[in-house]
């Protein structure tokens, strides 16, 4: 099992208290569930992405302003990635899906109670 948390559950940012607290709770829930489910052979982990190129940004008022300033949605996403991620870009949904696939695979058979932080260095 893989629960979706967020890097915001690991790194404090102004204005994100409710979202960050809920994602921190997801991380703790994954850890507790991993301990409880291990005796049944069930693994539980969480993934904590940073910025991901998804439609969630389209409803954020500040993002609309960034699109207008940058000239396009793609340019605004790229600008946010360069500004907020040490690796300089957001993840794609396909990259996050691949990472979840890894954690669910037999290759990761001994990984449980862990948080895969996939945030381009944002929370480092």
N, C-alpha and C positions, 0 to 999 in steps of 0.2 A: 504494500500500500504506500502511496506517495501523496502527502498532503501539500497543498500549495500555500506557502507562506509568502514572505516578501523581505527584501533587504531592509525595508522600513521597519520590520520587526526586530532588527538588529542595530540599526543606526537611527538615532534621534534626529528628526528634522522639524523645525517650527511648522505648526499648522497641521501636523499629521498624528496627533495624539490618539484619536479614536482608531484610525486605520492601523497605526503602528502597534497599538496595544492589542488589537484583534489578531494581527499577524504574529506578534510575540506569543500570544496564547496558542495559536496553531502550532508553533514550534514546540512549545511545552507539551501540548496535547500529543504530538507525534512521539516525543520522548517517553511520555508515560505509557502511551499505547504500545510502544515497542517493548517496554519492560513487561507489560501485561500479556501481550500476545506471543512473546517469544516461546513460551512453553508449548504453544500450539503449532510452532514452526512458521508463524506469520511474522514477516518483517514489516516494519513501519518506519518510513523516513519522511522528511520534508524537503522541498526545494524552495529556495529563497531567491527568486530572480530580482534583479534591479529593473532598469527600464527595458521594456519589451515593446516591439513595434506592433501594437494592437490598437483596436478602435477605442480602448478606454480613454485615450488622450483626446479624442474628438469632442468629448463632453466637458472638458476642462476649459473654463473661460480664458485662463492664461495661455492655453495652447492655441486658441483661436487668434489671439493677439500675435503669438509667435509665427503662425502660418502667414498672417497678413504681412508681418515684417520680413519673413524669410522668402516669401513668394510662392511657397508650396508646402503641402503637408510633409512630403519626403524631406525637403530642405529643413523644415522645423525639427523633425525627428533627428536628422543628422546633427543639427546644431545642438539639441539637447544632449545627445550622446557625447559629442565632443566636450561640452561644458561640464557634464556630470560624471562621466565614467573615465577612469584612468586609461582604459583601453580605447576610449574614444568613440564607442558606438553602442547602440542598444542591441539586445539579442533579438533574433527573429523567433516567431512562434515555433518554427521547425527545429531550431537549436534547442529550445527548452524541451520540446517533445522528445528529442533525441537523448537529452540528459535524463529525463524521466524514464525513458526506455532502458537506459543503462542501469539505473538504480533498481528497476524491476527485473533485470535480467539475471541469469544464473551466474554471470561473471561477478555480480555484486552480492553473491549469496551470503556473505558474512557481514554485510552492511545493514545495520538496523539502529534506530534511535539517533540517526545522523541528520544533519542539515546540509544539503548541497547548496552552497552559496554561489549563485551564478549571476554576478552583478557587475562584471567588468572592472572589479576593483573598487567599486563605489563605497563599500562598507569597511574597506581596509584601513 
